[in-house]
């Protein structure tokens, strides 16, 4: 079983323990802000984890996964707009719409590869974006305000702490699920297709159906993330589907470690914390420099991402784990 | 005895170039049929049509009594055609055992299995180890492919092909890049496989071809100009002019 001294075990274990205890710490120091910040981080971690399943392990570089986050968010928004407050209905609608869209889009895009795949996924996401903008009755490009969070029976998402733990629980469940799948026959077919698709075909694998299934699963977890994002912000906006969101998910994966199961979680924590910290951090040691950093925080993040890409092939997670082994 | 594979009047054109021109031959179980020819003769094009990566423009490919010309690559693999590649097409991220396990898995029904871990599944590990043993690579089962020597890659390539329990082997230059000693071992290995399979061997190493083949077809500019036993091929004036002479002169 798991070797407790291996960093592959204790790094994720430590991070998850930290995440589990965060609301308690937040309550202790009276900073509810930490919970909301980390809810956002967990939502992005969930979406990036899902994307990495096809991107890092299947070699399908989707530049359009924001589409599915947007679909999940609009499922909550539109149903709430029409007075449907039942969260299970929201969730079911999000997953069904996400699954149907992903099957249709996937049936086209998964047949392609390389640059074509990247561009077509981007094109589909942009179509979703402009479709959302055109929905005037649902706010158009202003987006759609959601009056109350989804009602999930005893799971009261109205509480920020409960919402946080709901996202964390889904994240842990997906980590477990993807881990099992990667070690099972399905996962080997997926990884084999990334490594050498021609050989997979010659061995007798009809790879298309496996890649399509992985794409749909990945997209549906992203709609789940979108469901949580809408609940978190109480808002559904076309901007959730913008290409920059798809890009941010890829940056999270590259930063955390492409093709590592836990990398996206690390990547989401580091990227979103950096964004937060760089924009407002003023320790007062050297005010002129701090002002520049606060103003041009994106440049600093850009440099940081470049450094990681250059010096840590398998991202931050790979860097930590492989150095300690 | 009906042929295991019967290729009839195969034609493949690329624009004005006829890369495969009226090719017909047969392969029986227990027989090694070698295909030789100078560079650019269309050997790889022919193999690709047999494996299904290219569709012929005309002609039939009858395997075990059934025309397979319309089947896809994976369908042909599942029907019993095992292919090994000229350049080792293996999975570099995986161990040797995992590579062969994938081959076993391909023939063990669908792979929509999400929970059962393959590493502890004897239905995959046992046949994979057996295939590695057959090619003499069992001691390297847990080595990453990147750590294997070139000759071992070729052995692994063959183990993967065998693990799919094919009836016909398409061996595309199995000796490519091998040392003299590795080559000799591979010749002995292929000779030991002959009984149970029909084998199509495409190979540049003439010593290996003449040592192994029961029949040889000589391909020049997409046409088979001669088919016969190794002795007949050696004795053929046409072959010497078209092919062997060139080699000696070079």
Contacts between the chains, C-beta under 8 A, distances in Angstrom:
chain1	res1	chain2	res2	distance
A	180	B	114	6.6
A	180	B	115	5.2
A	180	B	117	7.4
A	181	B	114	4.9
A	181	B	115	7.7
A	183	B	117	4.4
A	183	B	118	6.6
A	183	B	119	6.5
A	184	B	113	5.3
A	184	B	114	5.3
A	184	B	115	5.8
A	184	B	116	5.6
A	184	B	117	6.0
A	184	B	118	6.3
A	185	B	105	5.6
A	185	B	111	4.2
A	185	B	112	7.8
A	185	B	113	4.2
A	185	B	116	7.2
A	185	B	118	5.8
A	186	B	111	5.7
A	186	B	112	6.2
A	186	B	113	6.0
A	186	B	114	5.2
A	188	B	98	7.3
A	188	B	101	7.5
A	188	B	102	5.9
A	188	B	105	6.6
A	188	B	111	7.5
A	188	B	118	5.8
A	189	B	102	7.7
A	189	B	105	7.5
A	189	B	111	4.7
A	191	B	91	7.9
A	191	B	93	6.7
A	191	B	94	7.8
A	192	B	91	5.7
A	192	B	94	7.7
A	192	B	102	5.4
A	195	B	91	4.4
A	195	B	92	6.5
A	195	B	93	5.3
A	195	B	94	7.4
A	196	B	89	5.8
A	196	B	90	7.2
A	196	B	91	5.7
A	196	B	92	8.0
A	198	B	53	7.9
A	198	B	89	6.3
A	199	B	85	7.4
A	199	B	89	4.1
A	199	B	90	7.1
A	199	B	91	7.1
A	200	B	102	7.7
A	200	B	106	7.9
A	201	B	72	7.7
A	201	B	73	4.3
A	201	B	74	5.2
A	201	B	77	7.5
A	202	B	51	6.5
A	202	B	73	5.9
A	202	B	74	7.8
A	202	B	77	5.8
A	202	B	83	5.1
A	202	B	85	7.6
A	202	B	89	7.2
A	203	B	74	7.7
A	203	B	77	6.0
A	203	B	102	6.3
A	203	B	103	5.2
A	203	B	106	4.2
A	203	B	160	7.0
A	203	B	164	6.4
A	204	B	74	4.8
A	204	B	75	8.0
A	204	B	77	3.5
A	204	B	78	4.4
A	204	B	106	3.9
A	204	B	107	6.1
A	204	B	164	6.4
A	205	B	74	5.8
A	205	B	106	5.2
A	205	B	111	7.1
A	206	B	72	7.5
A	206	B	74	4.8
A	206	B	75	8.0
A	207	B	74	7.8
A	210	B	111	6.5
A	210	B	112	7.8
A	213	B	112	7.2
